[in-house]
Each structure stands twice: as structure tokens, then as C-alpha cells.
């Protein structure tokens, strides 16, 4: 059986969207964001600081999310994640290139030349404490946890 960490990484590599859930003074909120990850399994995305989910992080940095890599019932692969999210200086240039490729955008020449940033866009980072893995080929209907 493959290492749980490797299977979580596989899901992250094969998925496109993180459905990010936040909690602020108005209640809970979810927003889909295109994400990338680093070797420590931290998740990065770009958002406007004026969006509800970005503002919620200032009130409460504790977040959760869901990432689905497959919709086929015989190959269910997904993770749920919890941790702390914060405004970030951004990932490495290598990850910025990966983000552009994931979005089918031109590969940037400089770190600031990704997706033709909308005015005011910022990078955010979710530093996970737990991943809950669903991987039907390896575990059937059982879930496996990865604590970081």
C-alpha cells in the first residue's frame, strides 16, 4: 500500500479546485479557488483581498476545505483539509509557473507576471494540520488521516 502522504499529494496534483470554507461574523462561507501545493502540502491560491473569504481570514484564520480529484465512483479520490490560512508573500517561482500551467495560462517570465494579476490580487496560503483522505482503490469506504 502506498504511503498516505504520497496519496494525498497525488490528489492535490490531480485536482483543480479547493472549496475553501471560512467562518466570519456573518457565519460560514465557502468559495472555490484554483490552488497549487508545495512539498510540505501547503496550499496556495490568488484572491482579491475584498472577497468575503479573504476578509474572513483576517477575523478567523482557521479554515477547512475539500478537494476532489475524481468523480468516478470506482476511483473516488478526494481530501478534506483543515488548518490556518493567511496572506502570503506567494510561493516560489517554480510554483507560480505550476499555477499558470494549471490555469492554461502562459508561463510567466517573472513572479509578478502570472495571470496578468488583477489589480490588488494577493497570494494566500493554507498551512494544513490535518488531511482526511478518501481513496477508494486503496481504502474502500474507509478514510485515512494524515496529521502534519
C-alpha positions as CSV (number, residue, x, y, z in Angstrom):
1,X,0.0,0.0,0.0
2,X,1.3,3.4,-0.9
3,X,2.3,5.9,1.8
4,X,-0.7,8.1,2.9
5,X,1.3,11.3,2.3
6,X,2.0,10.2,-1.3
7,X,-1.7,9.5,-1.9
8,X,-2.6,13.0,-0.5
9,X,-0.1,14.5,-2.8
10,X,-1.5,12.6,-5.8
11,X,-5.0,14.0,-5.1
12,X,-3.5,17.5,-4.9
13,X,-1.7,17.1,-8.2
14,X,-4.7,15.7,-10.0
15,X,-7.3,18.2,-8.7
16,X,-8.0,21.8,-9.9
17,X,-10.2,23.5,-7.2
18,X,-10.1,23.8,-3.5
19,X,-13.5,24.6,-2.0
20,X,-12.3,26.8,0.9
21,X,-14.6,27.2,3.9
22,X,-14.2,30.1,6.3
23,X,-16.1,31.5,9.3
24,X,-16.6,35.2,10.0
25,X,-19.1,37.4,11.9
26,X,-21.7,36.7,9.2
27,X,-21.3,32.9,9.5
28,X,-19.8,30.2,7.5
29,X,-18.9,30.7,3.8
30,X,-17.4,28.5,1.0
31,X,-15.6,29.7,-2.1
32,X,-13.9,27.7,-4.9
33,X,-10.3,28.7,-5.6
34,X,-7.7,27.3,-8.0
35,X,-4.8,26.1,-5.9
36,X,-1.3,24.7,-6.1
37,X,0.7,23.0,-3.4
38,X,4.3,22.8,-2.2
39,X,6.3,19.8,-0.9
40,X,5.1,20.4,2.7
41,X,1.5,20.1,1.3
42,X,0.7,23.8,2.0
43,X,-1.9,25.1,-0.4
44,X,-1.7,28.5,-2.3
45,X,-4.2,30.5,-4.2
46,X,-4.8,34.0,-5.6
47,X,-7.8,36.1,-4.5
48,X,-8.8,39.7,-4.2
49,X,-8.5,40.9,-0.5
50,X,-12.0,42.4,-0.8
51,X,-13.7,38.9,-1.3
52,X,-15.6,37.6,1.7
53,X,-13.3,34.6,2.1
54,X,-10.2,36.8,2.1
55,X,-11.7,39.2,4.6
56,X,-12.9,36.3,6.8
57,X,-9.3,35.1,7.2
58,X,-8.5,38.4,8.9
59,X,-11.2,37.6,11.5
60,X,-10.6,33.9,11.8
61,X,-7.6,32.2,10.2
62,X,-9.0,28.7,10.9
63,X,-10.3,27.2,7.7
64,X,-11.3,23.9,6.1
65,X,-11.6,22.7,2.6
66,X,-12.5,19.9,0.2
67,X,-10.6,18.9,-2.9
68,X,-11.9,16.3,-5.4
69,X,-9.6,14.7,-7.9
70,X,-12.1,12.2,-9.4
71,X,-15.8,11.9,-9.9
72,X,-15.8,8.2,-11.0
73,X,-17.4,6.1,-8.4
74,X,-14.9,3.3,-8.8
75,X,-12.0,5.7,-8.3
76,X,-13.0,8.1,-5.7
77,X,-10.1,10.3,-4.7
78,X,-10.5,13.4,-2.5
79,X,-9.2,15.1,0.5
80,X,-10.7,17.2,3.2
81,X,-8.2,19.6,4.9
82,X,-8.2,21.8,8.0
83,X,-5.6,24.3,9.1
84,X,-4.7,28.0,9.2
85,X,-4.8,30.3,6.3
86,X,-3.1,33.7,5.9
87,X,-2.0,36.3,3.4
88,X,1.3,35.1,1.9
89,X,4.2,36.7,0.0
90,X,3.5,34.0,-2.5
91,X,5.0,30.6,-3.4
92,X,8.3,30.0,-5.1
93,X,8.6,31.0,-8.8
94,X,8.5,27.3,-9.7
95,X,5.1,27.0,-8.0
96,X,3.9,30.2,-9.8
97,X,4.8,28.5,-13.1
98,X,2.9,25.5,-12.0
99,X,-0.1,27.7,-11.2
100,X,-0.1,29.3,-14.6
101,X,0.2,25.9,-16.3
102,X,-2.7,24.6,-14.2
103,X,-4.8,27.5,-15.4
104,X,-3.7,27.0,-19.0
105,X,-2.1,30.5,-18.9
106,X,1.2,31.4,-20.5
107,X,4.2,30.5,-18.3
108,X,5.3,33.8,-16.6
109,X,8.7,35.3,-17.2
110,X,8.8,36.9,-13.7
111,X,6.9,36.1,-10.4
112,X,4.7,39.2,-10.9
113,X,3.7,38.1,-14.5
114,X,1.2,35.4,-13.6
115,X,-2.3,35.5,-15.0
116,X,-2.0,39.3,-15.6
117,X,-2.8,39.8,-12.0
118,X,-6.0,41.8,-11.4
119,X,-5.2,45.0,-9.6
120,X,-4.9,44.1,-5.9
121,X,-4.8,40.3,-6.2
122,X,-2.9,38.6,-3.4
123,X,-1.5,35.2,-2.7
124,X,-2.9,33.2,0.3
125,X,-1.5,30.1,2.0
126,X,-3.3,27.4,3.9
127,X,-0.9,25.6,6.3
128,X,-2.7,22.3,7.0
129,X,-2.8,20.5,10.3
130,X,-4.9,17.5,9.0
131,X,-5.8,15.9,5.7
132,X,-8.6,13.3,5.6
133,X,-8.0,11.1,2.5
134,X,-10.7,9.3,0.5
135,X,-9.1,6.8,-1.9
136,X,-11.5,4.0,-2.9
137,X,-8.9,1.8,-4.7
138,X,-6.7,1.7,-1.6
139,X,-9.2,2.0,1.3
140,X,-12.7,1.4,0.0
141,X,-15.1,3.4,2.1
142,X,-12.6,3.9,5.0
143,X,-10.9,7.3,5.4
144,X,-7.3,7.7,6.4
145,X,-6.0,10.7,8.2
146,X,-2.6,12.5,7.7
147,X,-1.6,14.8,10.6
148,X,1.0,17.4,9.9
